[in-house]
Amino acid sequence: MSRTCMVTGKKRTVGNNRSHAENKTKRTFEVNIQDTTVYSEVLKRKIAIRVTPSGLRTLDHKGGIDAFIQSTAKTKLDPALRPLKAQIEKALESKKA
């Protein structure tokens, strides 16, 4: 599994370690990825996601996983979340009818 956030898209970055003698050696800055589950009120089930703490704050700000997935374009969603967008839209459509 790649270490990318499913909500914000944050990935690892690269940089240099700098010693007192100003030697440069490559290093990576890892992302604080958390495996967590969030509850979808529309689908009435839990969804497992890999997300950063800032991604969790984004979900909270948007009003939950359902609102986030609905308000985000399909092309900008993580590929693992795209089937959920279709399921949520289908569930909302059947609820209206």
N, C-alpha and C positions, 0 to 999 in steps of 0.2 A: 504494500500500500504506500502511496506517495504521501509525504508529509505536507499536504496542502489543506487549507481550511475550505470546507464545502460552502461556507457562506461568504467570506470575504475574499477568498482566493489567495491568501497569503502563503508564500513559499519560503524555503530556506534562501538565505542570501550568502554571498561570499565576501571575504575581506582579508585583511592581513593581521597577523600578530606582529606587534612591533616591540622589539627588545630595547633595553637601555642603550645598546650600541646601534640602534636604528636598523637592525636586521629585519627583513620582511619574510614571513612564511605564511603561506595560504592557510586559511581556516574557513569554517562554515559557521553561520549563525542559524541555529535550528529554531523552528517555530514551536510555540507552546501549544501543541495539538492535544485536545482532550477527546476521548471517546465518550460520548454521552447519548442519552435518549431524550427526545422531546415529544410531548403529547400533541397529536393532531386532533383538534376538536371536530373537524369535518369528517375525517376518516375513522374517528373513535378508536385509535390505536397509537402505540408508541412508535417512533421512528428513530433508528440509530443513525447518528451522524458523527463526523469527525470535525471538530470545530475549535477555534481559538476562543479565549475569553472575550476578545473584542467582537467576535462573531456572535457569541451568546448575547452580548449587549445589543448588537444590531437586531437580533431576533426579538429581544424584549422591546426595543424602540419601535419596531415595525408592527408589533402586536401579535407575535407568535409565528410559528413555522408556516401556518396556513396563509397568513397575510403576506409574509415574506415571499413565499413561492408564487402567490397570485400576482403580486406587484412587480415581480422580476420577469424580464423577457426570457423566453425559453432558450435563446442563444447564449444568454449570460449566466444561466444556471449551471451548476456542476452536473456533469452527465449522469451521476447517480440520483440526482433530484428531479430530472426531467420526467421520468415515469410518474412520479408523485404529483407533478403539476397536472398531468392528464387525469389521474385518479381523483384529484381534488375538484377539478372542473366538472368531471362527470358526476361526482357526488352532489355538488351544488346544483347542477342542472336537474338531476332527478329529484332533489329536494323542492325545487321550484314547481315542478309539474304535479 
